[in-house]
């Protein structure tokens, strides 16, 4: 059952990642990977909220698995983040690569904390 839940969540998260990434990226005329940053931040926010709902509110483990591992796992993308950061470095966009790496780390942690705090507060 667990594998099916992860599969179903990923089947929602992966296409959503693609659609959001493309929608965001086409609005920006820069080398910076805004689409990947947005999907990763949204995923961090959702995962923080799911974690709090499981820890504080007793979210059922099946729902936590579906949303946290499945949807967020399909939505977020560490491999694309890594690839795009290396690509920026290779193209000589050092500031953008640094901003992508450090900005993704710190804003991702902040988004997860905000998601957790928002759910835990209610």
C-alpha positions in Angstrom: 0.0 0.0 0.0 2.8 2.4 0.9 4.4 2.1 -2.6 1.0 2.8 -4.2 0.6 5.9 -2.1 4.0 7.2 -3.1 3.4 6.4 -6.7 0.1 8.2 -6.7 1.5 11.2 -5.0 4.5 11.3 -7.4 2.0 11.1 -10.3 0.6 14.4 -9.1 3.8 16.1 -8.0 6.0 15.4 -11.1 3.6 16.9 -13.7 2.9 19.7 -11.3 6.6 20.4 -11.1 6.9 20.6 -14.9 3.9 22.9 -15.3 4.9 25.3 -12.5 8.5 25.4 -13.6 7.6 26.2 -17.2 5.0 28.8 -16.2 7.5 30.6 -13.9 10.5 30.3 -16.1 8.8 31.7 -19.2 8.0 34.9 -17.3 11.7 35.6 -16.6 14.3 36.5 -19.2 17.4 35.5 -17.2 19.7 32.6 -16.8 18.6 32.2 -13.2 16.5 29.0 -12.7 13.5 30.7 -11.1 11.1 27.8 -11.9 13.2 25.2 -10.1 13.6 27.6 -7.1 9.8 28.1 -6.9 8.9 24.4 -7.1 11.5 23.6 -4.5 10.3 26.3 -2.1 6.7 25.3 -2.5 7.7 21.7 -1.8 9.6 22.7 1.3 6.6 24.7 2.5 4.2 21.8 2.0 6.6 19.3 3.5 7.0 21.5 6.6 3.2 21.7 6.9 2.8 18.0 6.4 5.5 17.3 9.0 3.8 19.5 11.6 0.4 18.0 10.8 1.8 14.6 11.4 3.7 15.5 14.6 1.2 17.9 16.2 -2.2 17.1 14.8 -1.9 13.4 14.2 -2.1 13.4 10.4 -2.6 9.7 9.4 0.7 8.1 8.3 -0.8 7.1 4.9 -1.8 10.7 4.1 1.6 11.9 5.3 3.3 9.3 3.0 1.1 10.4 0.0 1.6 14.1 0.5 5.1 14.2 2.0 7.0 11.5 0.1 4.8 11.2 -3.0 3.6 14.7 -3.9 6.6 16.6 -2.4 9.1 14.0 -3.7 7.6 14.4 -7.2 7.3 18.2 -7.0 10.8 19.0 -5.7 14.0 18.3 -7.6 17.4 18.3 -6.1 19.0 16.8 -9.2 17.7 19.7 -11.4 18.9 22.2 -8.8 22.4 20.6 -8.9 22.5 20.5 -12.7 21.3 24.1 -13.1 23.9 25.3 -10.5 26.7 23.5 -12.3 25.5 24.8 -15.7 25.5 28.4 -14.3 29.1 27.9 -13.1 30.1 26.5 -16.5 28.6 29.5 -18.3 30.5 31.9 -16.0 27.4 33.0 -14.1 29.2 32.8 -10.8 26.9 35.2 -8.9 23.8 33.4 -10.1 25.3 30.0 -9.2 26.1 31.2 -5.7 22.7 32.8 -5.3 21.0 29.7 -6.5 23.0 27.4 -4.2 22.9 29.5 -1.0 19.5 31.1 -1.7 17.9 27.7 -2.3 19.4 26.3 0.9 18.4 29.2 3.2 15.0 30.0 1.6 14.2 26.2 1.5 14.9 25.9 5.2 12.9 29.0 5.9 9.9 27.8 3.9 9.9 24.5 5.7 10.0 26.3 9.0 7.2 28.6 8.0 5.0 25.6 6.8 5.7 23.8 10.1 5.0 26.9 12.3 1.8 27.8 10.4 0.3 24.3 10.9 1.6 24.0 14.5 0.1 27.3 15.4 -3.4 26.1 14.6 
